[in-house]
Amino acid sequence: MQWLGHYNYWIYIALMMIGFYAVIAKPNLVKKVIGLGLFQTAAFLLYISIGMVEGGTAPIVWEHATLYVNPLPHVLILTAIVVAVSTLAVALALVIAINRAYGTVESDQIDAQNIKPGR
């Protein structure tokens, strides 16, 4: 039952699979963008938890500290969060442009309206 002690990893896997399901199975473009955001968030949480050291302290020089937490994953994920928010904004702007052009955000309806090349 050692795997029960790593419940946080199971939560990340569940969040990733929910996001992946939303991207694959949902025809609504807004739901696909939300699924991508959920998938990214799960990956961020996974990398942050990997950087945590049990019994470690903040990476500040202190005479009583003997073990420090690795700050590199936290810094990298902070940068990734900024990139993810801007990517999400661009994706939602594209969904708005698609809605204006096609009158819907359902991908199956957009595929039905799409004009084939060469016509």
SERO-4910 file (N, C-alpha, C, O; in steps of 0.05 Angstrom, whole numbers):
BEGIN
 pado doro    nc1    nc2    nc3   cac1   cac2   cac3    cc1    cc2    cc3    oc1    oc2    oc3
  Met    A     16    -24      0      0      0      0     17     25      0      8     46      9
  Gln    A     41     23    -10     59     46    -11     48     67    -30     54     91    -26
  Trp    A     34     59    -51     23     78    -71      3     97    -59     -3    118    -70
  Leu    A     -9     90    -36    -29    108    -23    -15    132    -12    -28    153     -9
  Gly    A     10    130     -5     25    153      6     31    174    -15     38    197     -8
  His    A     28    167    -40     33    186    -62      7    195    -74      4    196    -99
  Tyr    A    -12    203    -58    -39    211    -67    -38    235    -85    -54    238   -103
  Asn    A    -18    253    -81    -17    277    -98    -11    270   -127    -21    283   -145
  Tyr    A      5    249   -132     10    241   -160    -16    230   -173    -20    234   -196
  Trp    A    -32    216   -157    -57    205   -168    -76    228   -175    -91    226   -194
  Ile    A    -76    249   -159    -92    273   -165    -83    286   -191    -99    294   -207
  Tyr    A    -57    288   -195    -46    300   -219    -54    283   -244    -61    294   -265
  Ile    A    -52    257   -241    -59    239   -263    -88    243   -269    -96    244   -293
  Ala    A   -105    244   -249   -134    247   -254   -140    274   -267   -156    275   -286
  Leu    A   -127    296   -259   -131    322   -272   -121    321   -301   -134    332   -318
  Met    A    -99    308   -306    -89    306   -333   -108    291   -351   -113    298   -374
  Met    A   -119    269   -340   -137    253   -356   -163    267   -361   -175    264   -383
  Ile    A   -173    282   -342   -197    298   -346   -193    319   -368   -209    323   -386
  Gly    A   -170    333   -366   -163    352   -387   -159    340   -414   -168    351   -434
  Phe    A   -146    317   -415   -142    303   -440   -169    294   -452   -173    295   -477
  Tyr    A   -187    284   -435   -213    276   -444   -228    299   -456   -242    296   -477
  Ala    A   -227    322   -443   -241    346   -453   -230    354   -481   -245    362   -498
  Val    A   -204    352   -485   -193    359   -511   -201    340   -532   -207    348   -555
  Ile    A   -201    314   -526   -206    294   -546   -236    291   -552   -244    288   -575
  Ala    A   -253    290   -531   -281    282   -534   -301    304   -538   -322    300   -549
  Lys    A   -295    328   -529   -314    350   -530   -312    365   -557   -290    372   -565
  Pro    A   -335    369   -570   -334    384   -596   -333    415   -592   -327    429   -611
  Asn    A   -340    424   -568   -341    453   -563   -312    463   -559   -297    453   -543
  Leu    A   -305    484   -574   -278    495   -573   -271    507   -546   -248    506   -538
  Val    A   -290    520   -533   -285    532   -507   -278    509   -487   -260    512   -471
  Lys    A   -293    487   -488   -287    465   -470   -260    452   -476   -247    443   -458
  Lys    A   -252    452   -502   -225    442   -509   -204    460   -496   -184    450   -486
  Val    A   -208    487   -498   -188    505   -486   -187    502   -456   -166    503   -444
  Ile    A   -210    498   -443   -210    493   -414   -196    467   -408   -181    465   -388
  Gly    A   -200    446   -424   -186    421   -420   -156    424   -422   -141    412   -407
  Leu    A   -147    440   -442   -118    445   -444   -107    460   -420    -85    454   -410
  Gly    A   -123    479   -409   -114    493   -385   -113    474   -361    -94    477   -345
  Leu    A   -132    456   -359   -131    437   -337   -107    418   -340    -94    411   -320
  Phe    A   -101    409   -364    -78    392   -369    -52    406   -361    -35    395   -349
  Gln    A    -50    432   -369    -26    447   -362    -23    451   -332     -1    449   -321
  Thr    A    -45    456   -319    -45    460   -290    -35    434   -276    -20    436   -257
  Ala    A    -45    412   -285    -36    386   -273     -6    382   -277      8    373   -259
  Ala    A      4    389   -300     33    387   -305     49    406   -287     70    398   -277
  Phe    A     38    430   -283     52    449   -266     53    438   -237     74    439   -224
  Leu    A     31    428   -227     30    417   -200     49    393   -197     61    390   -176
  Leu    A     50    377   -217     68    354   -217     97    363   -214    112    352   -197
  Tyr    A    106    382   -230    134    391   -229    140    405   -203    162    403   -192
  Ile    A    121    420   -192    126    434   -167    129    413   -144    146    416   -127
  Ser    A    112    392   -145    114    372   -123    140    356   -126    150    346   -106
  Ile    A    150    352   -150    175    338   -153    198    354   -141    217    342   -130
  Gly    A    197    380   -142    218    397   -131    218    399   -100    237    409    -88
  Met    A    197    389    -88    195    390    -58    212    368    -46    211    345    -55
  Val    A    226    375    -25    243    357    -10    231    354     18    227    374     32
  Glu    A    226    330     27    215    326     53    235    334     75    257    325     76
  Gly    A    226    352     92    243    363    113    260    386    104    276    396    120
  Gly    A    258    394     79    274    416     69    262    443     76    238    446     81
  Thr    A    278    463     77    269    490     83    272    507     58    282    499     37
  Ala    A    262    532     60    264    550     37    294    555     30    311    554     48
  Pro    A    300    559      5    328    562     -3    340    589      5    349    605    -12
  Ile    A    340    594     31    352    619     42    374    610     61    369    592     78
  Val    A    397    622     59    419    614     77    412    620    106    405    642    113
  Trp    A    413    599    122    405    600    150    422    580    165    426    558    155
  Glu    A    432    587    188    451    570    203    438    544    213    452    525    218
  His    A    411    544    216    398    520    227    388    501    204    380    478    210
  Ala    A    390    510    180    380    494    157    402    475    147    425    484    143
  Thr    A    395    450    144    415    431    133    406    421    106    423    411     90
  Leu    A    380    423     99    370    412     74    351    433     62    333    443     75
  Tyr    A    356    439     37    341    460     23    323    448      2    330    427    -10
  Val    A    301    462     -4    284    454    -26    296    466    -52    306    488    -52
  Asn    A    294    450    -73    305    459    -99    287    481   -110    263    476   -115
  Pro    A    297    506   -114    280    528   -124    277    527   -155    259    541   -165
  Leu    A    293    512   -169    292    513   -198    264    505   -210    255    518   -228
  Pro    A    252    483   -201    225    476   -212    205    498   -207    188    503   -224
  His    A    206    511   -184    187    532   -178    190    556   -197    171    568   -206
  Val    A    215    563   -202    221    586   -220    212    579   -249    200    596   -262
  Leu    A    218    555   -258    210    547   -285    180    546   -288    169    554   -309
  Ile    A    166    536   -268    137    535   -269    125    563   -268    104    567   -280
  Leu    A    137    581   -253    127    608   -253    128    620   -281    109    634   -289
  Thr    A    149    615   -295    151    625   -322    131    611   -340    119    623   -357
  Ala    A    127    584   -336    108    569   -352     79    579   -347     63    578   -366
  Ile    A     73    587   -323     46    597   -317     41    623   -333     19    627   -343
  Val    A     61    640   -334     58    665   -349     53    659   -379     36    671   -392
  Val    A     68    640   -390     65    632   -418     37    619   -422     24    624   -442
  Ala    A     29    603   -403      3    589   -405    -21    609   -405    -40    605   -419
  Val    A    -19    629   -388    -40    649   -387    -42    664   -413    -64    669   -423
  Ser    A    -19    672   -424    -20    686   -450    -29    668   -472    -43    677   -490
  Thr    A    -21    642   -472    -31    623   -492    -61    619   -490    -75    617   -510
  Leu    A    -71    618   -465   -100    615   -461   -115    640   -472   -136    637   -484
  Ala    A   -104    663   -468   -116    687   -478   -117    687   -509   -137    695   -521
  Val    A    -95    679   -522    -95    677   -551   -114    656   -561   -128    660   -581
  Ala    A   -116    633   -547   -134    612   -555   -163    621   -553   -179    616   -571
  Leu    A   -170    635   -532   -197    646   -529   -203    667   -550   -226    669   -560
  Ala    A   -183    683   -557   -187    703   -578   -192    689   -605   -209    699   -621
  Leu    A   -178    667   -610   -183    652   -634   -210    640   -635   -223    638   -656
  Val    A   -220    630   -612   -247    619   -610   -267    641   -616   -287    635   -630
  Ile    A   -263    665   -607   -281    687   -613   -281    693   -643   -302    697   -655
  Ala    A   -257    693   -655   -255    698   -684   -269    676   -700   -282    681   -720
  Ile    A   -266    651   -691   -279    628   -704   -309    631   -701   -324    625   -720
  Asn    A   -318    639   -678   -347    642   -674   -358    664   -692   -381    661   -702
  Arg    A   -344    686   -696   -353    707   -714   -353    698   -743   -371    705   -758
  Ala    A   -334    681   -751   -332    673   -778   -352    651   -785   -364    651   -807
  Tyr    A   -356    632   -767   -373    609   -772   -400    610   -758   -418    595   -765
  Gly    A   -403    627   -738   -428    628   -723   -432    606   -703   -454    604   -692
  Thr    A   -411    591   -697   -412    570   -677   -385    564   -666   -364    571   -679
  Val    A   -384    551   -643   -358    542   -632   -357    512   -630   -339    501   -617
  Glu    A   -376    498   -643   -376    469   -643   -359    460   -667   -364    467   -690
  Ser    A   -339    444   -662   -320    436   -683   -333    418   -704   -325    420   -728
  Asp    A   -352    402   -697   -365    385   -718   -382    402   -737   -384    396   -760
  Gln    A   -394    423   -727   -410    441   -744   -391    458   -762   -398    464   -785
  Ile    A   -368    465   -752   -348    480   -767   -338    462   -790   -334    471   -812
  Asp    A   -332    437   -783   -323    418   -804   -344    414   -826   -336    411   -849
  Ala    A   -369    414   -819   -390    411   -838   -393    435   -857   -400    432   -880
  Gln    A   -386    459   -846   -388    484   -862   -363    489   -878   -363    505   -897
  Asn    A   -341    475   -872   -316    480   -885   -317    474   -915   -326    453   -923
  Ile    A   -307    493   -930   -306    489   -959   -281    473   -966   -259    479   -956
  Lys    A   -284    453   -983   -262    436   -991   -243    451  -1010   -253    468  -1025
  Pro    A   -217    447  -1008   -198    460  -1026   -203    453  -1055   -211    430  -1061
  Gly    A   -199    472  -1073   -203    467  -1101   -230    474  -1112   -235    472  -1136
  Arg    A   -248    483  -1095   -275    491  -1104   -278    521  -1105   -299    531  -1112
***
